[in-house]
Amino acid sequence: MTKPKYLTGDNAAINEFIDRFDVFLLDCDGVIWSGDHVFEGVPETLEYLRSRGKKVVFVTNNSTKSREEYLKKFTGLGIPSDVEEIFGSAYSSAIYISRILQLPAPKNKVFVIGEAGIEHELRSEKVPFIGGTDPAFRRDITPEDWKGIADGSLLDPDVGVVLAGLDFHINYLKLSHALQYLRRGAVFLATNTDSTFPANHSFFPGAGSIGTPLAYMTGAQPLALGKPSQAMMDAVEGKFRLDRARTCMVGDRLNTDIKFGVEGRLGGTLAVLTGVARQADWEADDAVAVPAFYVDRLSDLGAAAAAVAP
Amino acid sequence: MTKPKYLTGDNAAINEFIDRFDVFLLDCDGVIWSGDHVFEGVPETLEYLRSRGKKVVFVTNNSTKSREEYLKKFTGLGIPSDVEEIFGSAYSSAIYISRILQLPAPKNKVFVIGEAGIEHELRSEKVPFIGGTDPAFRRDITPEDWKGIADGSLLDPDVGVVLAGLDFHINYLKLSHALQYLRRGAVFLATNTDSTFPANHSFFPGAGSIGTPLAYMTGAQPLALGKPSQAMMDAVEGKFRLDRARTCMVGDRLNTDIKFGVEGRLGGTLAVLTGVARQADWEADDAVAVPAFYVDRLSDLGAAAAAVAP
């Protein structure tokens, strides 16, 4: 295993590193911000990369927000960006369904377990769906449901996909519907498989946990459309027509971000120490993935700006 | 692997079989009844076994009903029985917590994911609990919850156990609370690990599926108090002071009932073909468990009644 190269403070190495790539795929939480706190110097660093002709793409597993909602967050936090630079797992799922899966109508409807972000992205790709935030599914199961779900009379015969994402309104009724659709042959997809969702400096149930009952009941694992799944890399590559050899994945988690880049055979991976991973994690014998480079914080890349200024 | 002995129609073999045991542990769904339909001849067969001095105990994984509620179901279906003959996974969980786990007060409170059956049994064993059917937990998560769950201000410091059972009102709020208690060291128990719950001639999410998000998030498996967990066998043995060599487990599922009896080193196991298992299942090379005996239906044991009548 090659030892990752430490770049912080070494302007020559940083310049050489930046020159190697045309595209930087950036994770958000733990890299750009923590919750609603933007790390110091990050907006300037992003501008610096752009000024050197680099494309930056924000690749996030959070499925609860659409790209438009993410753009609002970026703008609100003072980070200049464009909706076309944002690639979330909800969007990844939508384009996988519409452009790769391409189920023939009418049996191409999606039963959604998740929030509005997924719905927005499905709509943007003109994918028909039910479930999601529909109040008809945000309630207790009734005797009529037990009967109608079991005999199929309450099921939509056009559902061909079950898509499970983070759903703050998960309930027995939705799980029961999803199980029946899967038993009837629906394709099983997940926006991502993160077990937990970081919030308020703690951990809450993540999208991956919301889908585990369905996997346990059916004995089948979903195809995940978020990091580290290469289905997401394929979608990113298809959209941005990037040269993988000249692309670098930047992130704070070995098991999602760095693994995503390594398995995608990108030209490079850069770990930052402002999130989950610590140096000891990739030095461990059973490290899930090892980055090619690392810095203390993303803004360390911007420190080279002064050094190369004419 | 010994071939199971087929008893149906062989009165001499049935008599010999019955003579070998003092206690019959019986699964309910698929053995006694299917849903609300009692299989023909079963009440008479149970009476016949009792008339020969046998003790019958109904051992069920359904945690949504207390023993009292089960007794009502038996009575309503015309099956004479006594509350002391009923042993469900909710009761099994309660006596495990009160008599085996015995956490010292005050940190002995249970956070319940489940229905009223679990609460009744915990109360009967004087085990303090929160959660369960409390309306305070049957609602959406709020911004105050995110904050208070993360910083602990909304958590009960006395919770030392998380008990996950079948909960028709599972939601994000309960899963978030349970996750935090487990992260703070609570013991992780499950009434049972059945992935599905049979109802209306179909399948719905089972107790095991309700608990999988917690297992996925924490990386820890719960100790299960239902079949085939031997923690339940220990509880049954402790209560009825039975001689395992003279006890037979009767059931329709190899992976719960028959496995429960085989791993508990009971004197015998009897499979019935009125539920899930078919002969091909135990004849398969990868059979999860093989019964010692089998009959087409439980009432085939009663057919010996006439033959032995004086």
Interface residues (C-beta under 8 A of the other chain):
Chain A: D140 I141 W146 K147 I149 A150 D151 D167 F168 H169 I170 N171 Y172 L175 S176 L179 Q180 R183 S195 T196 A199 N200 H201 S202 F203 F204 P205 G206 G208 S209 I210 T212 P213 L214 A215 Y216 M217
Chain B: D140 I141 W146 K147 I149 A150 D151 D167 F168 H169 I170 N171 Y172 L175 S176 L179 Q180 R183 S195 T196 A199 N200 H201 S202 F203 F204 P205 G206 G208 S209 I210 T212 P213 L214 A215 Y216 M217
